[in-house]
Amino acid sequence: MIDIKNAVKAVHQYLESIQSLMGNPLNNLRLEEVELSDDNNF
């Protein structure tokens, strides 16, 4: 299982790596929502 902090870091690194493909700079990235699975594993 990955915690929220590491998940956000991974997404941020990924988006930075494809930023040149998107054509616009990525500013003010924010986490919109986090849900815990019913079995509390994810």
C-alpha positions in Angstrom: 0.0 0.0 0.0 1.2 3.5 -0.8 0.5 6.4 1.6 -1.0 9.7 0.5 2.2 11.6 0.7 4.1 9.2 -1.5 1.2 9.0 -4.0 1.2 12.8 -4.4 4.9 12.8 -4.8 4.8 10.1 -7.5 2.0 11.9 -9.4 3.9 15.2 -9.2 7.1 13.6 -10.6 5.1 12.0 -13.4 3.4 15.2 -14.4 6.7 17.1 -14.4 8.1 14.4 -16.7 5.3 14.9 -19.3 5.0 18.7 -18.8 6.6 19.4 -22.2 4.0 17.3 -23.9 1.1 19.2 -22.3 2.2 22.6 -23.8 1.3 24.6 -20.6 3.2 24.9 -17.3 1.7 23.1 -14.4 0.9 25.6 -11.7 -1.0 25.2 -8.4 -1.5 21.4 -8.5 -3.8 20.3 -5.7 -5.1 17.0 -4.4 -8.8 16.9 -4.9 -9.9 13.8 -3.0 -8.7 10.8 -1.2 -10.8 7.7 -0.4 -10.0 4.7 1.7 -11.3 1.4 0.3 -14.0 -0.5 2.1 -11.5 -3.0 3.4 -9.1 -0.3 4.5 -6.3 -1.6 2.4 -6.2 1.0 -0.4 
